[in-house]
Amino acid sequence: MSPSQPVAKLNLFPVTAAIWVNQSGENSWYSATIDRLYKDDAGSWKSTNTFRADDLLLVAKIADWAHTEIVKLKTESRD
């Protein structure tokens, strides 16, 4: 696993989440980033961490999903 790659990616288009494992010495913990995908005027896909009102329910759902995935990853790492 490369430290520059997320350990999981979640997608509720156009809202996405990435789960990261962070390490400092012997300690490790998980974090998540949440973004919204959009096409710019040239038609290229971009991402932003700014959300429209219509995105906020998806943000809440993907945050809940990310939490569930992190709990699962923590449980698996203890086994």
N, C-alpha and C positions, 0 to 999 in steps of 0.2 A: 504494500500500500504506500503510495507516494503521499507525502505530507501536503502536497499542493492539490490533491484530488479529494473531493468529498467521499465519505464512506457510504453515503446514500443520497439519491436524488428523488424528489417527490414532485409531481406535476398535477395541478388542477388548473389547466390552461385558462387564462394567461398567467396565473400565479404559480411560481415554482419555489421550492425550498431545497437547500443543500445542507446536509448534516456533515459536520467536520469533527474529527477527533483531534484534540490538542494535548500536547505533552510538555511537561516541565519536570525534568528529573525523573523520579519514579511516579509522579502523579499524572493522571490523564483525565480528561473530561471532554464532554461533547458540547458543541454549539451548533446553531443553525443560522443560516442566512435566508431571507425571503426576498424575492424579486418579482417584478411583473414584466412580461415580455411584450414588445410592441414592434411594429414596423415603422421605420422613419420615412420621410418623404421620398427617399430614393428606393424604398422597398426592402431595405436591409433590416434584419432582425437585430434589435437592441434590447437591453434590460435596464430597469430602473428600480430603485427602492422607494419610489413615490407611488402612492396608490390613489385611484379614484374612489369615490363613494361606492360605486357598484362593485369594486374589487374587495371591499372590506370583509364581507362574509366569507369569501374564498381565503382571505388572509387568516381569518379566525380558524377556518376548517383546516388549512394546511399547517397552521401553528399547532393545533391539536394533534394532527397526524404526525408531525415532526416529534412532538413530545412522546407519543406512543412508540415511534421508531427508536428514539433515544433510550427509552426505558428497556425496550427489547434488546438493543445493542449492549447496554450495561449488564443486563441479565445474562446474555450470551457470553460476555467477557469474564464473568465470574465462574462459569461452569468449567 
